[in-house]
């Protein structure tokens, strides 16, 4: 019988309640025994909903991490605290799943990679879109070489008007950015993973603060306060890789585009292509004729879609626990997630300076 892992949750807000805790609750070899939040009531509510009867509640994550019986912690706090909490947890002898993005800054992401190596504990980042059925299928297509050399990709994370107006999403100091670091990070992770290419050469990008200035704007979650909207409302970037491959990244919470799509990728290879524009499509040439195959899948490429028979969050949690049990690499390695953070930071830097950012 598999070991039952004792897990602590640090940060009991939206993403913990929407993804991490429900997914862990569905794993037979996991039990949530500790909950921490700066608002004690949130931690208590999380314990009541997901915890064991004797689960403990904390408001200080260091007190939670002093519990030597914990095996794993999930870090579900604002971006600016990801690194310090994750590193402290690793040094306390815990395996860590940290919610995306890996960190607010690339330097912090690199510190996290170093801490995982130094402590020998496992670290992964919550890029759950890798675990969708369309993503899993496309990854197999890419790994089997069906697309040939993938030399061009597009990472899509476009919302027309869906600015998150709660919490600290609009706070640059806490988050490090807006849609680029929030949802663009998913699309970029997905694209790099499919291409299996983590060696960027140069980045050129622009972050826009245009529609954020509008008061009483139409928005899925109600109008925002322009004075508090301190992050970009959209951003684009061009990433060239050392082998000559190129990726275009587009992200927005608010933009005047009708065609939207979140956490999607488009890939062009020497033997074929693929996109998630209208479900999953594979295209190519056979017997001197062009073909486009629409792949029938249960999932629809939307986070937490209720009608999907597969649950990306459940699969993410299952494979994460398996990696710990079998002492194998997690699906999302810290080194991969660090490259995502480095590229995102380069886009922000390029936007501020008006110049390309080159990698060593």
Secondary structure, DSSP 8 states (H G I E B T S, - for coil): ----EEEEEE--SHHIIIIIHHHHHT-TTEEEEEEE-SSHHHHHHHHHHHEEEEEEEES-HHHHHT-TT--EEEE-S-GGGHHHHHHHHHHTT-EEEEESSS-SSHHHHHHHHHHHHHH---EEEE-GGGGSHHHHHHHHHHHTTTT-SEEEEEEEEE-SB----STTTT-HHHHSSSHIIIIIHHHHHHHHHHHT---EEEEEEEEE-SGGG-SS---TT----TTT--S-SEEEEEEEETTS-EEEEEEESB-S-S--EEEEEEEEESSEEEE-TTSEEEEEEETTEEEEEEE--S--SSTT-TT-SS-HHHHHHHHHHHHHHHT---SS-HHHHHHHHHHHHHHHHHHHHSS-EE--
